[in-house]
Amino acid sequence: MGMKAYNVGFTGKNFDSFDPGLNSFDPTIARKSNSADGGASSSSAYATEDAKPGQKMQINVTVNNATAVKQTAEIFQWLDSITVRYKAELVPAGAATYAMIPETSHEGLLRVVAGTGGTVSWLQNGDLSYRGNDAAAAPVLTIGCSEIGYRSLFRASGIIPFRVTYIRYTVTTSPQISNKFRWFKKTIAGGEIANPINPRSYFRPNQFQDDTIDLPVTFDVNINSGLQIPIEANENIILALFIDAWTLQDLS
């Protein structure tokens, strides 16, 4: 019995995707797989809560870069966090003392014992810090949260995702406004997508406050997504995150 040959043509429209693109070898990014028992019909101990009109949940994340060099603050991204994996690309140029070694790694613990610093460390108040030379008491970059310890917020983002629909962005200096955010998502299979957020494009020359910008952007924060933001030296920023949907653990 003969077999028919089919000529399958591929066109660009078949590959339209989220900018800047998807790794097609990881189907979870494109949401092409369902749960084994039928997806929506399955029961769960998690429930989604939606904010009432005009009553979005608000969380304030602060980043204070007290160092003399420009650094990149990574916020959230529980799965592939800088707190658990060394990321050479985040070591600031010309400041190798901020080596960005996760403190809980073997190499990080050796640095703590030696007093050389250069680690990404949790502070006792729940803030995350990027440390330079501990022996010289070098200034640090810290990431915190005014509502709850940032460490608790970071851990929660790995089990109870939420959706940000708006950011009120407050800076100290004008150059900080030109630094683009990078929202990125990376799965356990290595698939990654990313999108930039340019605060400068939302700045109005005639606005009343020069140091506060409203960013009407929407993105998810969950186990495998987060933000990376370049922070100028001696800069302090506040990200007021307005959240319209979040998950709750509920057994009822």
C-alpha positions, 0 to 999 in steps of 0.5 A: 500500500503506497503512502501519500506525500504531503507538502506542508508549508510553514508561514510566518503567521504560524509562529506569531508569539509573545515578543520577543519570542518563545522557545518552542521546545518547551510546551509549558510556555505556550500552555499547550499541555493540560493536566492529566485529569482534564484541567479545569475539572480538577479540584484544588486547594487554591482559589483565585481572588479578584480585587473589587473595582477601585480596590486593588491590593497594593504592595510596596517593594523598595530598592536602596543601592547605597553602593558607588556602582550601578547594579541590577536588582532582581525582584521575585523569580523564585525558580531561577533566583540569584539567591540560589544560582550564580549569575555572572551577568549581574556582577557590576562592571568594574566592581568585582567585589560585588561577586553576587555569589549566593550565600547559601552555596558552598562558595558563598559559605567559604566567603562568609567564613573568610570575611571577604563578602561578595555574597547575595544574602538575607538580612535578619529583617527579611531584606535581600542584600548584595554585599561587597567586601565585608572586611571593609564594611562596603555599602550594600544594595538592599531589596525590601518590602514595607508590608511584610519582610521581602523574604516572605513576599519572595517565598510567597510568590513561589506558591501563590502567584498574583497579577500586577496591573499597574506600578507607581514608580518613585525614583531619587534621580532623573537618570534612573527613569531611563533604566528599562525594567526586564520582565522575564520568565524561565521554566524548569525546561529552560524555556524563556521569554522576556519583555522590556518596560521603559519608564521613560516612555510613560514620563510626561514633561508637564507632570506635577511630580518629576520623581514619580511615574505611573506605569500602566503595565500588566504582568504575572508574578509567579514561581518562574517570573520576575523583574530585573531593574538596573539601579543607579549608584546611590539611588533609592526606588519604590515600586508600588505594585497594584494587584488585581488578582491573586491566589489563596490557599483555601480548603473550603 
